[in-house]
Amino acid sequence: MLTLKCPYCGITAEETELHAGGEAHLTRYGPDSSDDNFETYLFTRENPKGVHFERWRHSHGCGKWFHAARCTLTMEVFGTYSAQTTKPPQTILDAITAKRPGWSWRDLS
């Protein structure tokens, strides 16, 4: 079972106490955006075989949203961090690089 540590309340919770919210670090476009940008926001998502950054909500705990870096292949969690963070913390990027040399995700590596 997947377990994640909530960066807000510090509790390590099983996935049954959490709610998945999809891909993290999306550029959100509103109604005033171009049709292409809005379509990309609504329908285009990464679906990697490997390291991925996701949004999670501690629904049966503090109720806050946070981000998690994990491998979709092995379910290994590299860390969690605040949802208000626009880029994964360097410590998490270093942990991923140490175990997965040469990995890349969007403009991160």
N, C-alpha and C positions, 0 to 999 in steps of 0.2 A: 504494500500500500504506500502511496505517496505521502510523505510528511513534509510540511513546510513550517518554518519558524516565522511567526508574525513579527515584523520589525517594530511594530508599535507597542504591543503588549508583551512581547517576548515569549509567548506560549508556542510550543511546538505542537502543531495540530495535524491530525490526519485529514486526508482529502474529504472525508465525510463531514467535517466541520467547516469546510471551505467551499467557495463557489468560484468556478473558473470563469474568467471574463474575456478570454481571447488573447490576441496578440498585444503586447506592450509597445509603447513608443510609436504609435500611429500618429500621423499628421491628420488632425481632424479638420475637415472642410465643412463649412456651413452653407446655407442656402444662397449666399451671395457669390459663391465660388463658380468656377467654370464647370460645365457638365462633365468634362474629362476628369477633373480633380475630384468632384463629388462621387463619380462612379468608381474611381480608384479607391477612395475612402470606404465606400460601402461594400465593395465586392472583392478587392484584391488583398490577399493575405499571404504571408509567408507560411510555408508548410514544410519546414526543413526536416531532414533526417539527420538529427544531431542537435547542436546547441540552439536553444530557442528562448526568447524572452516573453514572458506571459504576465497577464494581470490576474490577480486572485483577490477574493474578498473573504475576510475572516467572518463569515456570516453567522456562526454560532459562537462568537466571541466578541471582540471589540467592534466588529462591523465595518472596519476600515479596509480600503483597497490598498494593495501593495503589488510590487512586481517580483517575479522570481525568474532566475536563470537556471534552466535545467536542460538535460539531454533527453530528447524525445525517444532515443534508441534504448538507453539504459535506465532512464528515470533518475539518473544522478542529479542531485540539486547542488548547484554551485553557490547559491546564496539568494537572499531576499533583500529587498530594499524599498524605500518609500515610493509610493506611486507619484509623488510630486517631483521626483527626480527625472530629468529629461534624458539622461544618459546613464547607463549602468556604472556603478562605482568602479574605480580602477582596481580595487582589491578583488572584485568578482571577475573582471576581465583578466587579471593576472592568474587567478585560480583556473580559469578556463584554458588559457594559453599553456599553463604548466601541464595540464592533462591532455590537451588537444592541440599540439603545435600545428600551426598553419590553418586553424579554423578561421572562418569569416562569417559575418552576418551583417548584411547591408554595408554600411561604411565602417563597421567596427571590425577589429581583428587583434 
